[in-house]
Amino acid sequence: MHELLLSEVFPPRPGGSGRWLFEIYRRLDHRALALVDSAADGRESRDALGNLTVIRQPFQLSETGGFCLRGFWQYLRLLQRVRSTSRGVPIELARAARVLPEGWVLWIWRRFFAGPPYHVFAHGEEINLMGIELGGVMSSRQHRWMASFVLAGANRIIANSHNTASMLRDQWNVPEQKIWVVNPGVDASYFVPAERDRVARRRLGWDDRPVLLTVGRLQTRKGHDSVIQALPKVLKAYPDLLYAIVGDGSEKERLDNLVDELGVRDSVRFYSHCDDAVVLSMYQQCDLFILANRQVGSDVEGFGMVLLEAAACAKPTLAGQSGGTKEAIVDGITGRLIDGTNCRAVGEAIVNLLSSPSVAYSMGAAGRLRVEQDFDWAIIAAKISKSLDIG
């Protein structure tokens, strides 16, 4: 069969959602076209990755409302790109990277132009109706109306976690039989454990310091600020501890100011841009990985792929009790769930694991085994392929 994926989020654009799609689609056992946004450099290109052909064109939407004049024409132009790209190819199924904006294009195609049946990927934060009074995609009544049509028209919605699936059922009244849960995964052959290496640590500038690591975009929901606020008490037990923060984003300035306010500048380092090899080394050489996520308005962590990447490197993980991260960790076995809104609880969890090396080691080993058995990308891609058999 032939399938088409429409995605505004796709590597090299950063983000877990795009990475999830890329890793799945390059492993599918049927032919697929991926029409993805090239807004990063504005160039058009075509690449082949096994059964996947990636067509990059600049089409990022500046207006995602479908009923204002500007938004209407942007969606119409994107639909024309989709139809032109697929002309001459027997597309039997289309998939949207998100409910909006990609899903709206596929709904129009199906509803008014006899387009193929479509599936939609759901990630969590973009469909959450809880807390929309504080902002978010669905704070717009127009967006909620559009999303309801997209979800109703889809043959299947692929949710990245059971938490996201519950949003679809409880907030959008999507029938259970239309929802297919497929977690993100990890390349277990790339993210592998490594012995503590003095040379590697010296290259990172860590030397023999205990290192706490967070990887991900600097967004409020990720909880970097909770970890930083916990540091003064943690440093009483581990005065030479280093908190390494990998990523960039809208919170950078606020976090940087918070570091100075708390007087922990020598204990925090920001790494805005690191290549993949450096990030892998950080995973392998850190002592503990933390994602103290929490819900902020409607913004919630869909799953937390970085938790799997750390686990694949046999690192114990700490994660917030909010959103889909509860599924990325087996509490007490591969890591611990914490209250990302409680700085004291965050600090205590850090100290407890650092002071219990045997527990930390066993959690890391259990995390690695779980990744190998349940989360390698080959396993995840097979689940996506199976969704074709039932919808």
Secondary structure by P-SEA (a helix, b strand, c coil): cbbbbbbccccccccaaaaaaaaaaaaccbbbbbbccccccccccccccccbbbbbbcccccccccccaaaaaaaaaaaaaaaaaaccccccbbbbccccaaaaaaaaaacccccccbbbbbccccccccccccccccccaaaaaaaaaaaaaccbbbbccaaaaaaaaaccccccccbbbbbbbccccccccccccaaaaaaacccccbbbbbbcccccccaaaaaaaaaaaaaaacccbbbbbbbcccaaaaaaaaaaaacccccccccccccaaaaaaaaacccccccbbbbcccccccccaaaaaaaaabbbbbbcccccccccccccccbbbcccccaaaaaaaaaaaaacaaaaaaaaaaaaaaaaccccaaaaaaaaaaaaacc
